[in-house]
Structures are given as C-alpha cells and as structure tokens.
Amino acid sequence: MKHASLPTPSDFAAPPSPAVLAGWLDADHKARPARLAALRERMAREGIDALMLTSHADARYFAGICFGPNEEPTSGSSGWLLMTADALGLLVDSRYIIQAQREAPDAEHIDYGSDVGAAIGTWLHNHGARQLGLDAQEVRHAVWERITEAAPGVELRSIRGWGRALRAVKEASEIERIAAACAVADRALAGILDQIRPGVTESALAWSLERAMREGGAEALAFDVAALAGGNAALPHGNPGTRELRAGEVILFDFGAQVAGYRSDMTRTLFVGEPSLEHAALYTAVHRGQAATIDLLRSAAEQGGPLPSGRACDVATRAAMAGSPHVYDHGLGHGIGLQTHESPSLSRGATDDALPSPTVFSVEPGIYVQDEIGIRIEDLVAVNTAAKSLTILTRFPAEPLIVG
C-alpha cells in the first residue's frame, strides 16, 4: 500500500471569528420571513389554516430560539411552534421565557404552564383556527386528546416532516456553517494522529478527539464520538470501550462537531501499521463505491441538474462494490444541518425523486466483517445545480492512511 503523508491541523481552516458568527445570525434573521412564507404557502396548498412543529431544529430555523443539543429530553413542550397565516406562537415554560424574548422576539411567547394541550387549544381558538396540522408520531396521545377537548371546533390532521422538508434545501450561510464544523473535525483528527498506536484504548482516543474538537472551535459535539478498533469497527454504531489497539488492525472514527448550530459528520478508518493485502483490498472497494456516487453527483451538478435520486446513488455505489464481501446494509447517506440526520435520504428505501438543490448530505458506504474488521468512509458533500458545483466539505484525506 502506498504510504500517504499524514495531514496536520494547519492544513484545515481556522474556527470562525466572532464577526463571522454574528454575520451568520444576521443571515438567519434576514432569511426567516422567506422560510415562514414557504411554510404558509404549503399550509394554504394543503388546506390547513394552523400548523404545529415540535422539533428544536424547526424552532431555531423558523423562530430563532437556540436550544442546546441535549435539551430535547428535558425541555418539555418548550420550543413547539404554532402558526397561522398571520401569527407565529412559540410554546415556552418559565425556564425559557427570557431566552425566547432575546432570541425569538418576533414570536408570541406562550407560557403553557402545567397543561400544554389547553394552552394550544386556547391559542387556536383565539386565532380562529379550524384545522391544525401536527405530527401524530411526535405528539403524545394525551396531548392530542387534550387539544381536542380544549378546542372542540378544531380538526386535527396528521402531517409529517414539513419543516424538515424545507430545511433540506440549504442557504449559502448554512453550508458555510456545515463547512466550518467539518473543518473543526478535520483539525481535531489531524491533531491526535500521533496518539494512535498499539496499546492505546478506544475510550482514550475518543476522549482525545472530543477534547480536540471542543478546544478547537466546536460549541458542542454533533453526537458522541465512536472510536472502534479491529473487530469492534464492524459495529456501525458501536461505543468505544477499554479495548486496546493492536498492530495490523484498523481504528474507525465516526464523529462530528457543531458550530453555530450546524453539524458535521465524518468517518475515517485508519490502519495501525501496514495492512494485509486483503484488508487493503476491502478499503479500496469502499473508496471505489463512495467515488461512484460522488462522480455521479458531480456529473449531474456540472450539467445543471437534475440530480439523481437518493436510491440511484445507492445503486451506483453498490454496483461499484459488486463482488466485494460484507457490503453495508445501512443507508448510503443522509442530509445534515441543524440535526445530524435530516432529509434527504440516500438509500435503498429512498424515493425516486431527484435530490434537492442546493443541499448537503453524507456519502458513507462500508464493509463489515464480524469480529475482524470494519471499514467505512464518510464525507459530507454539498451540491448546487444552479452553480453547477459539487464540493466535498470534509477535507481530511479519504485515501488510506497508516498510523502508529
């Protein structure tokens, strides 16, 4: 195997300055009326005069309130959005009222107290709503029933993913933030390469990578770091433990940073010492599979579109990996932005619709041999048919690297 030179932290962009961060906040403020208008246009098209969205990503995107990445389990109904053609309400409890006043001044702040269903029903009644679209998979049955009791004249209609669908198309400042998060992750991995050697534990490397991201510009992690050695790397979503690295095996890192609310996601599989010919061939197959989809996307983007479907991308990668053993059973990729997993999907289960543009998503094929080895390569790709461009936002080399 050819020995590629190892990257260093200085190979990647520095963290954004305070002025850049402020500029992104201003870009969101200016974009928010158009975002809300797009939602209201769909409401009118679907015959719904009121809408409720429950994700914190939607709360930030459409109203401006910024919850921490780990607040979802403890925030109750705070951050739920209510909309009509001319009103925007934000549900908050006493913990978030001051924050809502600062970050979401254009929304009506609804302190729902101890009865969120009644508060929603009252708001709907006060704004003359007759139909409410809400996600039946996200709203508890008890809350659904309480809304019905509190607003008996309002029809509840199940909708799903309206905010997520709009967020799939990325604005320029959103792509800049994802790229900045990628650079934080790139620098962090480059900065710990000299720590990767036989005898070091998975958990020690996971902590080093987390610390490097947090000290290198990340406001948070996109998700918990995976550092998996040898046979453990065959676990696509495994957790690092006390296993020590050994010469002649791989260490797989799956990790991401968050910058200004937006996330990155990268997987790199590194060889700890010279790999066997068999393992080197597996890596080549994964790299070839990823390149097949990226080449397909680049060709379509440079012609001005339309882009292939997420299903077609998965087919292209699997065709390029044909004949290789233990090819991945998970999806090929996913959108990313305010959440680590967003629309669009690249997978066998994706639709045949063309991918949206401009957008950002991962391309992450893998090969997993139980108890022996796992190899995955994941990069974030930004495509823009109007600009006839494809940009790989992850800059850490995807070619095989030998460390240790």
C-alpha positions in Angstrom: 0.0 0.0 0.0 1.2 3.5 -0.9 2.1 5.5 2.3 0.3 8.8 2.1 1.7 11.7 4.2 -0.3 12.4 7.3 -2.3 15.7 7.5 -1.6 18.3 10.2 -4.1 20.7 11.9 -2.7 23.6 9.9 -3.9 22.0 6.7 -7.5 23.0 7.6 -9.4 26.2 8.1 -9.4 28.0 11.4 -12.5 28.4 13.5 -14.9 31.2 12.5 -14.3 34.7 14.1 -16.9 36.4 16.2 -17.6 38.7 13.3 -18.4 35.7 11.1 -20.6 34.1 13.7 -22.5 37.4 14.0 -22.9 37.5 10.3 -24.5 34.1 10.2 -27.0 35.1 12.9 -27.9 38.2 10.8 -28.3 35.9 7.7 -30.8 33.8 9.6 -32.7 36.9 10.7 -33.0 38.1 7.1 -33.9 34.6 5.8 -36.6 33.9 8.3 -39.5 35.7 6.6 -39.0 33.7 3.4 -38.7 30.5 5.4 -42.1 31.2 7.2 -43.6 32.2 3.9 -42.7 28.8 2.4 -44.4 27.0 5.2 -47.5 29.1 4.9 -47.6 28.5 1.2 -47.7 24.8 1.9 -50.4 25.2 4.6 -52.6 27.0 2.0 -51.9 24.4 -0.6 -52.8 21.6 1.8 -55.9 23.4 3.2 -54.6 23.7 6.7 -55.0 27.1 8.5 -52.8 26.2 11.5 -49.7 24.2 12.0 -47.7 22.9 14.9 -44.0 21.9 14.7 -42.3 20.2 17.6 -38.6 19.9 16.8 -35.9 22.2 18.3 -34.3 22.4 14.8 -37.5 23.9 13.4 -37.8 26.2 16.4 -34.4 27.6 15.6 -34.9 27.7 11.8 -38.3 29.4 11.8 -38.3 31.4 15.1 -34.7 31.9 16.1 -34.6 30.3 19.6 -31.5 28.2 20.1 -31.8 25.2 22.4 -28.7 23.2 23.5 -28.1 19.9 21.7 -29.0 17.9 24.8 -32.1 19.8 25.9 -34.7 17.8 23.9 -35.3 15.2 26.7 -35.8 17.8 29.5 -37.4 20.8 27.8 -40.9 19.5 27.8 -43.0 21.2 25.2 -40.9 24.3 25.1 -39.8 25.1 21.5 -43.0 23.9 19.9 -44.2 26.3 17.2 -47.8 27.3 16.3 -48.5 29.1 13.1 -51.4 30.5 11.2 -51.4 32.7 8.0 -50.6 35.8 10.1 -49.4 34.6 13.5 -46.5 32.7 15.0 -46.5 31.3 18.5 -43.7 29.7 20.5 -44.5 27.5 23.4 -42.2 28.0 26.4 -42.2 27.4 30.1 -40.7 29.6 32.8 -37.2 28.3 32.1 -37.1 29.7 28.6 -39.1 32.9 28.7 -36.1 35.2 29.0 -34.3 33.3 26.3 -37.3 33.5 24.0 -37.6 37.2 24.5 -33.9 37.6 23.4 -33.7 35.2 20.6 -37.3 35.0 19.2 -38.7 38.5 19.7 -41.0 38.2 16.6 -42.9 35.2 18.0 -45.8 35.3 20.5 -44.5 33.6 23.7 -47.0 31.1 25.1 -46.3 30.1 28.7 -48.2 26.8 28.8 -47.9 26.1 32.5 -49.0 22.6 33.5 -51.4 22.0 30.7 -49.9 22.2 27.2 -52.9 20.9 25.4 -55.2 23.5 26.9 -52.7 26.3 26.1 -52.6 25.1 22.5 -56.4 24.9 22.3 -56.8 28.4 23.7 -54.3 29.8 21.2 -56.0 28.1 18.3 -59.4 29.4 19.4 -58.0 33.0 19.8 -56.7 32.9 16.3 -59.8 31.4 14.7 -58.1 28.2 13.5 -60.3 25.4 12.1 -57.7 22.8 11.1 -54.4 22.1 12.9 -51.7 20.1 11.2 -49.4 18.2 13.6 -47.2 15.1 13.6 -49.0 12.2 15.2 -45.7 10.4 15.7 -44.2 13.3 17.7 -47.2 14.4 19.9 -48.3 12.2 22.8 -51.8 10.8 22.6 -52.7 12.5 25.8 -51.7 15.9 24.5 -53.6 15.2 21.2 -56.7 14.4 23.2 -56.3 17.5 25.4 -56.1 19.8 22.4 -59.3 18.2 21.1 -61.0 18.8 24.4 -59.8 22.4 24.7 -60.6 23.3 21.0 -63.6 21.2 20.1 -64.2 23.0 16.8 -60.7 22.4 15.5 -60.0 19.4 13.3 -56.6 17.8 14.0 -54.8 16.5 10.8 -51.7 14.4 10.9 -48.8 15.8 8.9 -45.1 14.8 8.9 -41.8 16.4 8.2 -42.9 19.7 6.8 -40.2 21.7 8.5 -37.6 19.0 7.7 -38.5 19.1 4.0 -37.9 22.8 3.8 -34.7 22.6 5.7 -33.3 20.1 3.2 -32.6 22.9 0.8 -29.7 24.8 2.3 -29.0 28.5 2.1 -25.4 29.7 1.5 -24.8 30.7 5.1 -26.0 27.2 6.3 -23.5 25.5 4.0 -20.7 27.8 5.3 -21.5 26.7 8.9 -21.5 23.0 8.0 -18.2 23.5 6.3 -16.9 25.3 9.4 -18.0 22.3 11.5 -16.2 20.0 9.1 -13.0 22.0 9.5 -13.2 21.7 13.3 -13.5 17.9 13.0 -10.7 17.7 10.3 -8.3 19.7 12.5 -9.2 17.6 15.6 -8.5 14.2 13.9 -5.2 15.5 12.4 -4.2 16.7 15.9 -4.5 13.3 17.6 -2.8 11.1 14.9 0.4 10.9 16.9 -1.6 9.3 19.8 -2.8 6.4 17.7 -0.6 3.4 18.4 -0.8 -0.1 19.8 -1.7 -0.2 23.5 -3.9 2.9 23.5 -7.6 2.3 24.3 -10.6 3.2 22.2 -12.0 5.3 25.0 -8.8 7.2 25.4 -8.8 8.1 21.7 -12.5 9.0 21.8 -11.8 11.4 24.7 -8.8 13.0 22.9 -10.9 13.5 19.8 -13.8 15.0 21.7 -11.4 17.3 23.6 -9.7 18.4 20.4 -13.0 19.4 18.9 -14.2 21.3 21.9 -11.0 23.2 22.3 -10.7 23.7 18.6 -13.9 25.7 17.9 -16.9 23.3 18.5 -19.7 24.6 20.7 -20.8 21.0 21.1 -20.5 17.6 19.6 -22.8 16.6 16.8 -23.1 13.2 18.5 -20.9 11.0 20.8 -17.5 10.0 19.3 -17.1 6.5 18.1 -13.6 5.1 18.2 -13.6 1.4 17.4 -10.6 -0.9 16.9 -10.2 -4.1 15.0 -13.3 -6.3 15.1 -15.2 -3.6 17.0 -15.1 -1.5 13.9 -17.6 -3.9 12.3 -20.2 -2.4 14.6 -21.6 0.5 12.5 -22.8 2.4 15.7 -20.6 0.8 18.3 -19.4 2.6 21.5 -15.7 2.9 22.5 -14.5 0.9 25.4 -11.4 -0.3 27.1 -10.1 -2.4 24.2 -6.5 -1.6 23.3 -5.3 -1.1 19.7 -3.1 -3.8 18.2 -0.7 -3.6 15.3 -2.0 -4.7 11.9 -5.7 -3.7 12.6 -7.8 -0.6 12.0 -9.2 2.1 14.1 -12.5 3.6 12.9 -13.6 7.1 14.0 -17.1 8.3 13.5 -17.6 11.9 14.8 -18.8 15.4 14.2 -18.6 18.9 15.6 -21.3 21.6 16.0 -20.6 25.2 15.0 -23.2 28.0 15.2 -25.9 25.3 15.4 -24.8 23.3 12.4 -23.2 19.9 12.4 -20.6 17.8 10.7 -20.3 14.1 10.4 -17.2 12.2 9.2 -15.9 8.6 9.4 -12.3 7.7 8.8 -10.8 4.2 9.0 -7.1 4.3 9.7 -4.6 1.4 9.5 -2.5 0.9 12.7 0.6 -0.4 10.9 0.9 -2.0 7.5 -2.4 -3.7 6.5 -2.8 -7.1 4.9 -3.5 -7.3 1.2 -7.0 -8.5 2.0 -7.7 -5.5 4.2 -6.2 -3.1 1.8 -8.5 -4.5 -0.9 -11.5 -4.0 1.2 -10.6 -0.4 1.8 -10.2 0.1 -2.0 -13.6 -1.3 -2.6 -15.2 1.1 -0.1 -13.4 4.0 -1.5 -14.4 3.0 -5.1 -18.0 2.7 -4.0 -18.0 6.2 -2.5 -16.3 7.7 -5.6 -19.0 6.2 -7.8 -21.8 8.2 -6.2 -19.7 11.3 -5.9 -18.8 11.1 -9.6 -22.5 10.6 -10.5 -23.5 13.6 -8.5 -20.7 15.8 -9.8 -21.6 15.0 -13.4 -25.3 15.9 -12.8 -24.4 19.0 -10.9 -22.0 20.3 -13.5 -24.7 19.9 -16.2 -27.1 22.0 -14.1 -29.2 19.0 -12.9 -31.4 17.4 -12.3 -29.6 15.4 -9.6 -30.0 11.6 -9.3 -32.3 10.2 -6.7 -31.1 9.0 -3.3 -32.0 5.5 -4.5 -30.0 5.9 -7.7 -26.9 7.0 -5.7 -27.2 3.8 -3.5 -27.5 1.7 -6.6 -24.4 3.3 -8.1 -22.3 2.7 -5.0 -23.4 -1.0 -4.7 -22.7 -1.6 -8.4 -19.1 -0.2 -7.9 -18.6 -2.5 -4.9 -20.1 -5.6 -6.6 -18.1 -8.7 -5.8 -16.8 -7.4 -2.5 -17.9 -9.3 0.6 -19.9 -7.9 3.5 -21.1 -4.8 1.8 -23.1 -2.4 4.0 -26.8 -3.0 4.8 -27.4 0.5 6.2 -28.2 3.6 4.2 -25.6 5.2 2.0 -26.2 8.7 3.3 -28.4 11.3 5.0 -28.9 15.1 5.0 -27.3 17.1 7.7 -27.7 20.6 9.1 -29.3 21.7 12.4 -29.7 18.0 13.0 -27.2 15.2 12.3 -29.8 13.2 10.4 -32.1 15.3 8.1 -33.6 15.0 4.7 -32.7 13.9 2.0 -32.0 10.2 2.3 -29.6 8.2 0.1 -30.6 4.6 0.5 -32.4 1.6 -1.0 -35.6 2.9 0.8 -35.3 6.4 -0.6 -37.7 7.8 -3.2 -37.0 8.0 -6.9 -37.4 11.8 -6.7 -34.3 13.9 -7.7 -32.3 15.1 -4.7 -32.9 18.7 -3.8 -30.5 21.5 -4.6 -28.7 23.2 -3.0 -28.2 20.7 -0.2 -25.7 18.8 1.9 -25.6 15.1 2.7 -23.2 12.4 3.7 -21.9 9.6 1.5 -20.8 6.7 3.7 -20.5 3.2 2.3 -18.9 0.5 4.4 -17.7 -3.1 4.6 -18.1 -5.0 7.9 -16.6 -8.4 8.7 -17.8 -9.7 12.0 -15.1 -9.9 14.7 -12.4 -9.0 12.2 -12.6 -5.5 10.6 -15.0 -2.7 9.7 -14.2 -0.1 7.1 -16.3 3.0 6.4 -15.5 6.2 4.7 -17.9 9.2 5.2 -17.7 12.6 3.7 -20.2 15.5 3.5 -21.0 16.7 0.0 -22.6 20.0 -1.0 -24.3 20.1 -4.4 -25.7 23.1 -6.2 -27.2 22.7 -9.6 -27.7 26.4 -10.2 -24.0 27.0 -9.5 -23.1 23.7 -11.4 -20.9 22.7 -8.5 -20.2 19.8 -6.1 -18.0 20.5 -3.1 -16.7 17.9 -0.6 -16.8 19.7 2.7 -14.9 17.1 4.6 -11.2 17.8 3.8 -9.4 15.2 5.8 -7.9 12.8 3.2 -10.1 9.8 2.4 -7.2 7.9 0.9 -5.8 5.0 3.0 -3.6 6.3 5.8 -1.2 4.3 8.0 -0.6 5.5 11.6 1.0 4.2 14.7 
